[in-house]
Amino acid sequence: MTSRIPKRIIQTGKSRDLPILDRSSATTIQLLNPDYEYLFFDDRDVENFIDTHFPQYRKVFDSFPVRIQRYDFFRYLAVYHHGGFYFDLDIFLASKLDDLLQHEAVFPFEELSINRHLRRQYGLDWEIGNYAFAAAAGSPFLEAIIRNCIRAQQDPAWVQPMMDCFPKAYHSDYYVLNTTGPGLVTRTLADYPDRAAAVHVLFPDDVCDQRHWHQFGDYGIHMQQATWRSGKGMLRRRILRLWENWIRARLHRQSQQQGPTRNLDFHRIEGWS
């Protein structure tokens, strides 16, 4: 088993008949990396992949109550099996990926976190994203993520501390993030420091500067289409965004006191409220 990321790109969508934005994303990624193998999975391919390579997870896959959870889970399994880069269909790259092939795993810095459990339990005021990442096949860190996705599905009490800081009316929004999304991936990073040591996080120069959030380092940008939330009411989303901004502004001041840089040394930041 190689410990480096192979030249392979993985993307997934409901069908191969993609909207123009999604086609543009996929085309740009391939044009910038023409010597990379490109694998696209539509819904039928995803189902076949689970049955062929991970039949032991079929019941878990089917039991996720929200569709995006299944496809979060799939992306971890696909990269764990094949190795390579995963990109959502609203990622636009600006440069080649070759510089990252030397690593065992690569994840983007997402944003400063508003999750009280991450801050208090781990001294971790930031999160990594799952909209784009890369790993070698058989990555121990991805293995830990997969195991935690299953645990989150089977053990609600384990998830609850990640949910306690959010308004109950909006738990459905944060449930996905903390059971298969960025919250769970970040918690895994903190829970397994031995495996986190192999993860290269694409930190910006200043994590407090919001202009550099939601980027795949200097390699690309995430457009944050969040299509899985498209069914939510506009007023509801507006209220949620106002609440998030209020909490983020308060916590942002605390994060600024820690300076502009971060690393993978957890449990050493004190004084979070």
N, C-alpha and C positions, 0 to 999 in steps of 0.2 A: 504494500500500500504506500503510495507516494504521500509525502507530507506537504506538498505544495499544490497550489491551485492550478488545475489544468486549463487549457485554452478552450473553454466551453461556456456558452451562454444559454440560459434557460429562461423562457417566458411562458406565460399561460393566459388564456382567455376563454370566454364561453364558447366561441367558435372561431374558425379561421377567417370568417368574414368580418374583419375588424373595422371599427370606425377610423376616420382619417387620422385623428390624433394618435391612436394606438399604432396604426400602420407607420406613421412618421417616427414614433419612438423606436419601433422594431427595426425600421430601415436604417435610421441613423446609427444605432448600436452596431448593426452588421457592417455598415460601410466603414465605420471607424476601426473595426476589428475583423477584417476580411478573412484572416487565417484561423478564426475561431470556429469550432463546430457550433451550430445553432440548433437548439431543440425547442420546438413550440408544442405545447400540450393544450388541446381544447378539452372540453368537459369529458368527452368520451375517452380521450387519451388518459386523462387523470384517473378515471375509473379503472381503465385497463392497467395502468401503472400500479395502482394499489393492489389489484388482484394478482398481478404477476410478481411483483417484487416485495410487497409487504402485506400478504394476506392475513397475517396475524393482527394487523391493525384495521382490518375492514370494519369490524364492529365499532371501534373507536371513531373511525372516520365518519361512519353513518350516524353516529350518535351526537355529533356536534349540532347544536340547535340553530346556529346561524351559518349561512352558506360560506361567508368569508373565513370562518374558523377552519372549515375543511380545506380551503385553498391556502390558508396560512400553513396548516399542517402539511399539506402536499409539498409546498415549496421547501420546507426543511427536509422532508424525505427525499425529494428529487435531488437536491444538492448533496445530501448525505450519500446517496447511491451513486450518482454520476460524478460529483465534483464539478466545480466551475462557479460561474456567476449567475445569480438570480436577479432579474430586474422586473419591477412592475411595469405596466404598459404606459405609465405617465412619467417615466424617467427619460430625460434627454441628456446624452453624454456630450462632452465638449472635447474629449481627448481619448486616446487609446488606453487600454487597461494593463499593458504589459508590465508596468512598474509594480503592479500588485501581485504578480504571479509568484514572487518569492515567499509569500506568506502562507501560513496554514489556514488562516481564516481572516476575513476582513469584514467589518461592519461600520456603517456610518454613524457619526454623532447625530442624534435626532434634535434634541432641544434640552433646555433646563426643565427638570421634572417638577410637576406639582403634586406628585404622589408622596404623601406623608410617610408611608411605610418605607419606601426606598430611602428617604432622607433620614428617618430616625433609626431604622434597623441597620442600615449599611453606611450611613454618612454619604449617601450617593445623591447628588442634586441634579444629575443629568441622566438621559436615557439614550440608548442606541436604537436605530431603526431596523425594520425588517422589510422595507420596500425595495431594498437592494442590499445584497451581501454576497460573499463568496467564501468558499471553503474547499479544502481537499476532500476527496471521497473518504468516507469513514471518519470524518472529523469528530473527535471526542466532545467538542463543545456543541456541535449540532446534535450529537447523541443525547447530551444532557437537555437540550431544548426540547427534543422529541419526547423524552421521558417526562419533562415537566408539563408539556401540553396534555399528556395522558393523565398525569396526576391532577391537573387543574380540572379536567373533565370528571374525574372520579371522586375527588375529595374537595367539596365546596368549602370546607373549613380552612383548607390551605390557601384558598383564593381570598377569603374574606378580609384578611388584613390589608390587602392591596385595594380593597373597595371601600373601606370604612371612611375614608376622607372625602368621598364624593357624595353629592346629594342623592338621596334614594330615588328621586324621580328620574335621575339620569344614569342609574346603574346599568341599564341595558347598553348604553353607549360605551361605558368603560369596561364592561364585562368582556367584550371581545379583546380590547387592548391588553387586558391583564390575564387572559387565559390562553391566547395564541399569538398576540401581537407584541408591540414594542415593550410594554410593561413586563410581560412574561420573559422575553428575551433578556431584558436588562436585569431582572431579578436572577435569572440563571447565571448571568455574568458574575453577579455578586456572590451567589451561593456556591459557585465552583471556582474559587480563585486559582486552583491548579490548572484547570482547563482554560480559564480566562487569560492565562499567561501567553497562550498561543494565538490570542485574538489581537489583530491590529485594528485599532479604532481610528477612524479618519477624523480626528479632532481639528476644529478650526483654530486659528491663532488666538481667538478670543471667544470662548464659549458663551459669554454674556452678550455678545453682539448678535442680535436676532437676524441680521442680514445674512448670516452664515449658517442658519439653521436649515434643516431639511435639504441638505446637499450631500451628494456622494463625494465628500472631500472636494478636491479641485477637479474631479473627473466628470461631474454631472450634477443635475438638479432634479429634485422631485417636485412635480407640479401639484401634488396633493389633491387629486381629483376625488378621492374618498368615495367612489361610486357605491360602496357598500352602505353608506349612510344616506344615499340619495332619497330614500323613502321617508326620511324624517321630515316633519313639518318645518317650514321656514322660521316661524316664530319660535318654535321650540329650540331650534339650532341657534337662533340669535340670542336667546336668553342664556343658553349654555355657554356660548362664546363670551358673553359679558361676564359671566361668573368666572370662567377660566382666566380671563384677562385681569380680573380683580385679584384673584389668588396669585397669579403669576407675577403681577407687579409687586406684591408684598414680598414674595419669596425671592424675586429677582435681586432685591436689595441685599438679602442675606448671601446670595451667591456671589455678588460682586465683592463682598468682603473676603472671599476665598481667592480672589485674583482671576486672571483670564484663562489659566490653563488647568487641565485635569489629567489624571492618569488612572491606571488600574489598581492603585493602592487604596483599598477600601478600609472602612472602620476607623479612619483617623480624623474625620471631620466631626467636630463637636459643636453643640450649641444650636442645632436645628430645632425650630419650633413647629 
